[in-house]
Amino acid sequence: MTASTFTLLLSPLPPRRTSAHVATDLFDERLRALRRDRAFRVGPELFLHDRAFDDVLERLSLVRRRFRSALLIGCFDPEWRERLLRHADEVKVIDPGPLFARAAAGTCALEDRMELQPAAADLCVAVGTLDTVGDLPRALLTVRLALHDDSLFLGALAGGNSLPRLRAAMRAADEHMQGASPRVHPRVDPSALAELLSAAGFAMPVVDVDRVQVAYSSLLDLVRDLRSMGATNVLTARSRQPLSRKAAEAAADRFREVVGGEKVIECFELLHFAAWTPLAPDSQ
């Protein structure tokens, strides 16, 4: 059982940097694509992603407007494109995983390196990938420049309080390994995400928190779900050293430390966001 097996990927975003054009090797981009491809092959676990996408569609249903051209960044289910077509005349799919992109007849690209036509879209939906972008400010700016005036950007990503029991379990494993290894991705809270959206040029950013509680019989059951989400550790600085048997047992025992009940209740935190591009000056 490797150290990466128990690693939390469903956690929040990189901190804001001073420049939107500074590259980083925080995440292993090749491994990220491979993990998404593995999730595709085994059959992705969609209960969180579908929940987030359903929220997007519910918000869109409240907008009294049909969109002309939409971008869908991250597509865990090819049917998402068809469902989004109920709100837009055309949908272009972009996914960092080659197999997910191909299944949705989309383009495989990194979110902070997308080559998009300026001001060509009036809607962008991003679900489940922005938490592992190497340069998040640049990714948000790229989306902003691809959107026309008075366009909508909305989506969801993992929040900073996700998986507290898993994080505690991995601290127990580190204690037995007599060292700490990077296991949890950098985090962003709702206010920081709103600031990032504003800094990229979006107006009226709104961020809501959705906490989802899921019951697990064991740590391995949680790990199985994370793998099926493409959600295990892709940090460049992750440890390559396998966990010892005692460290793995310590992690499993810490995960099970609950008062009463046969199952462990783990919490996933989703940050739902929405923002608009400003109106053109002559429209205000």
C-alpha positions in Angstrom: 0.0 0.0 0.0 1.7 3.2 -1.2 1.7 6.6 0.5 -0.2 8.0 -2.5 -3.0 5.5 -1.9 -4.3 7.4 1.1 -3.6 10.9 -0.1 -6.3 13.5 -0.3 -6.7 15.1 -3.7 -10.3 16.4 -3.1 -9.0 19.4 -1.3 -8.8 23.0 -2.3 -6.8 25.2 -4.6 -3.3 26.6 -4.8 -2.8 30.0 -3.0 -2.9 33.1 -5.0 0.4 34.3 -6.5 1.6 37.8 -7.3 1.7 37.1 -11.1 -0.8 35.3 -13.2 1.9 34.1 -15.5 4.2 32.4 -13.1 4.5 28.6 -13.8 4.7 26.1 -11.0 5.5 22.5 -10.7 3.3 22.1 -7.6 1.3 19.3 -9.4 2.6 16.5 -11.5 0.6 17.2 -14.7 1.4 13.8 -16.3 0.3 11.9 -13.2 -2.8 14.0 -13.0 -3.8 12.9 -16.5 -3.0 9.3 -15.8 -5.1 9.3 -12.6 -8.1 10.7 -14.6 -7.6 8.1 -17.3 -7.5 5.4 -14.6 -10.8 6.7 -13.2 -12.3 6.6 -16.6 -11.3 3.0 -17.2 -12.6 1.6 -13.9 -15.7 3.7 -14.1 -15.8 7.1 -12.4 -17.5 7.6 -9.0 -19.8 10.5 -9.8 -21.9 11.1 -6.7 -20.0 14.3 -5.8 -19.5 15.5 -9.3 -23.1 14.9 -10.3 -24.2 16.8 -7.2 -22.1 19.7 -8.2 -23.2 19.6 -11.8 -26.8 19.4 -10.8 -26.3 22.5 -8.7 -24.9 24.3 -11.8 -28.0 23.3 -13.9 -30.3 24.5 -11.1 -28.6 27.9 -11.1 -28.8 28.1 -14.9 -32.5 27.4 -14.8 -32.9 30.6 -12.7 -31.2 32.7 -15.4 -33.8 33.9 -17.9 -31.5 33.7 -20.8 -30.3 31.2 -23.4 -26.6 31.2 -23.9 -25.0 31.2 -27.3 -21.7 29.4 -26.7 -20.6 27.6 -23.6 -17.3 26.2 -22.3 -17.4 23.1 -20.1 -14.2 22.6 -18.2 -14.0 19.1 -16.7 -16.4 16.5 -18.0 -16.7 13.4 -15.9 -19.8 12.2 -17.7 -20.3 12.7 -21.5 -24.0 13.3 -20.7 -23.1 16.6 -19.1 -22.5 18.1 -22.5 -25.9 17.1 -23.7 -27.6 18.4 -20.5 -25.8 21.7 -20.8 -27.0 22.0 -24.4 -30.5 22.6 -22.9 -29.1 26.0 -21.9 -26.7 26.9 -24.7 -26.7 26.6 -28.5 -23.2 25.0 -28.5 -20.9 23.5 -25.9 -17.1 23.1 -26.2 -15.6 20.5 -23.7 -12.1 20.8 -22.3 -10.7 18.2 -19.9 -7.2 17.6 -18.6 -7.7 13.8 -18.9 -7.3 12.4 -22.5 -10.0 9.7 -22.1 -12.6 12.0 -20.5 -12.0 14.6 -23.2 -12.3 12.0 -26.0 -15.5 10.5 -24.6 -17.2 13.9 -24.6 -15.8 14.8 -28.1 -13.8 17.5 -26.5 -10.2 18.8 -26.2 -7.5 17.6 -23.8 -5.8 20.7 -22.3 -4.5 22.1 -19.0 -6.8 24.8 -17.6 -4.0 27.3 -17.2 -2.7 26.7 -20.8 -6.0 26.6 -22.7 -5.9 28.3 -26.1 -9.3 29.9 -26.4 -10.7 32.5 -28.8 -11.1 35.8 -27.0 -14.6 36.8 -26.1 -16.1 33.9 -28.0 -18.2 32.4 -25.2 -20.9 33.7 -23.0 -21.0 30.8 -20.5 -18.3 28.8 -18.7 -19.0 25.8 -16.4 -16.0 24.3 -14.5 -16.6 21.3 -12.2 -14.1 19.2 -10.4 -10.7 20.1 -11.9 -9.6 23.6 -10.8 -8.3 22.4 -7.4 -5.3 20.8 -9.1 -4.3 23.6 -11.6 -0.7 24.6 -11.4 -1.4 28.3 -12.0 -5.0 29.0 -10.8 -4.9 32.8 -11.3 -3.8 32.3 -14.9 -6.6 29.7 -15.5 -9.2 32.1 -14.2 -7.8 34.9 -16.3 -7.9 32.6 -19.3 -11.6 31.9 -18.7 -12.3 35.6 -18.2 -10.6 36.6 -21.5 -12.6 33.8 -23.4 -15.9 35.2 -22.2 -17.8 38.1 -23.8 -19.1 41.0 -21.7 -22.0 40.1 -19.4 -21.2 36.4 -19.4 -21.6 33.8 -16.7 -18.9 31.7 -15.0 -20.0 29.1 -12.5 -18.9 25.7 -11.2 -17.6 23.9 -8.1 -14.4 22.6 -6.5 -13.3 21.0 -3.3 -13.2 23.1 -0.1 -10.5 23.3 2.6 -12.4 21.3 5.2 -12.8 18.2 3.0 -11.9 14.8 4.5 -10.9 15.6 8.1 -10.8 11.9 9.1 -8.6 11.0 6.2 -6.2 13.8 7.1 -6.0 12.6 10.7 -5.4 9.0 9.5 -2.5 10.1 7.4 -1.0 12.1 10.3 -1.1 8.8 12.2 0.7 7.1 9.3 3.4 9.8 9.3 4.0 9.3 13.0 4.9 5.6 12.4 7.0 6.6 9.4 8.8 9.1 11.6 8.4 11.9 9.1 5.9 14.0 7.3 5.2 13.7 3.5 3.2 16.2 1.4 -0.2 14.6 1.2 -2.8 17.4 1.1 -3.0 20.0 -1.6 -2.9 23.7 -0.8 -6.3 25.1 0.3 -8.5 28.0 -0.4 -11.5 29.2 1.6 -14.7 30.7 0.2 -13.5 34.3 0.7 -10.1 33.6 -1.0 -11.9 32.0 -3.9 -14.1 35.1 -4.3 -11.0 37.3 -4.2 -9.3 35.2 -6.9 -12.4 35.6 -9.1 -12.4 39.4 -8.6 -8.7 39.6 -9.3 -9.2 37.8 -12.6 -11.7 40.5 -13.6 -15.1 38.9 -12.7 -17.8 40.9 -11.0 -20.3 39.9 -8.3 -18.6 36.7 -7.3 -20.6 34.5 -5.0 -19.3 31.4 -3.2 -21.5 28.9 -1.3 -20.4 26.0 0.8 -22.0 22.5 0.5 -20.8 19.9 3.1 -21.6 16.4 2.1 -21.4 13.6 4.7 -20.7 10.1 3.5 -20.6 6.9 5.6 -17.7 4.5 5.1 -17.0 1.1 6.6 -13.2 1.4 6.3 -10.5 3.7 5.1 -10.0 1.4 2.1 -13.6 2.1 1.0 -12.9 5.8 1.0 -9.6 5.3 -0.9 -11.5 3.3 -3.5 -13.9 6.2 -4.0 -11.1 8.7 -4.3 -9.3 6.5 -6.9 -12.6 6.3 -8.9 -12.8 10.1 -8.8 -9.2 10.5 -10.1 -8.6 12.0 -6.7 -5.4 10.7 -5.2 -2.2 12.6 -4.7 -0.7 14.3 -7.7 1.7 16.6 -5.8 5.1 16.8 -7.4 6.7 16.6 -3.9 4.7 13.5 -2.9 6.6 10.7 -1.2 7.5 7.7 -3.4 8.2 5.6 -0.3 5.6 2.9 0.4 3.8 3.0 3.8 5.0 0.3 6.1 2.5 -2.3 7.3 2.3 -0.7 10.7 1.8 2.8 9.3 -1.0 1.6 7.1 -2.6 -0.2 10.1 -2.2 3.0 12.2 -3.9 5.0 9.5 -6.8 2.6 9.3 -7.2 2.5 13.1 -7.2 6.3 13.4 -9.8 6.5 10.7 -12.0 4.2 12.7 -11.7 6.2 15.9 -15.4 7.2 16.3 -17.8 7.2 19.2 -20.6 4.7 18.5 -21.9 3.6 15.1 -20.5 1.0 12.8 -19.5 3.4 10.0 -17.3 6.4 9.9 -18.9 9.6 8.7 -16.5 11.5 6.4 -17.1 15.0 5.1 -16.6 16.4 1.6 -16.8 20.1 1.3 -17.7 21.6 -2.1 -17.3 25.3 -2.9 -20.0 26.4 -5.5 -19.1 29.7 -7.2 -20.8 32.0 -9.7 -19.6 35.3 -11.2 -20.2 37.5 -14.2 -18.0 39.4 -16.6 -18.7 43.1 -16.4 -21.1 44.8 -18.8 -19.5 46.7 -21.7 -19.0 50.5 -20.8 -21.7 51.6 -23.3 -24.2 49.2 -21.7 -23.9 50.5 -18.2 
